[in-house]
Amino acid sequence: MDILWQILSYTIPSLFVLIVAYFTLKMVFQNEEKRRRYELFKANLSLITPVRLTAYERLVLFVERISPDSLMVRVQDSSLTSAQFHSFLLATIRAEYEHNLSQQVYVSPEAWTFVKNAKESMIQLINTSASNVPPQVPSFELAKVILDTYQNTSNETPTMFAINFLKSEIKQYFG
């Protein structure tokens, strides 16, 4: 019995020290893992932040470029008929959109939805305006109808709404 008591008197403190050492080392390793993840996050953040800002800039530029005010001035061609101009406008918007399609990776899903809605709204505006203009009239007639319709909207236009949302998201994420 005395030998058993001696064995226990050495074993129990040793087990206690082993358990304390195990949990202490476990906490140290967990803290080290958290620190490494934070350092990796910080390094990635410094790399991704400029890319994300560029994506927001490009999307604001895209939405600005497809707004009728900008689009009509940039692509107006007096040698085209209304029908040709209609097709040209739609092709221009789709080309701009495809050029900026990859930017959705860097912005929130809500921001991308607003950008897509602005594009679809502009396409709908152009299609509706084109249906109100005879196909053989000069292109400036269609441009005039599009601009008049766009400027006579009483509420905030989809392009302005998208731009304002993108700007607010930039402020939210980047200060």
Buried (B, 14 or more C-beta within 10 A) or exposed (E): EEEEEEEEEEEEEEEEEEEEEEEEEEEEEEEEEEEEEEEEEEEEEEEEEEEBBEBBEBBBBBBBBBBBBBBBEEBBEEEBBBBBBBBBBBEBBEEBBEEBEEBBEBBBEEBBBBBEBBBEBBBEBBEEBBEEBEEEBBBBBBBBBBBEBBEEEEEEBBBBBBBEBBEEBBEEEEE
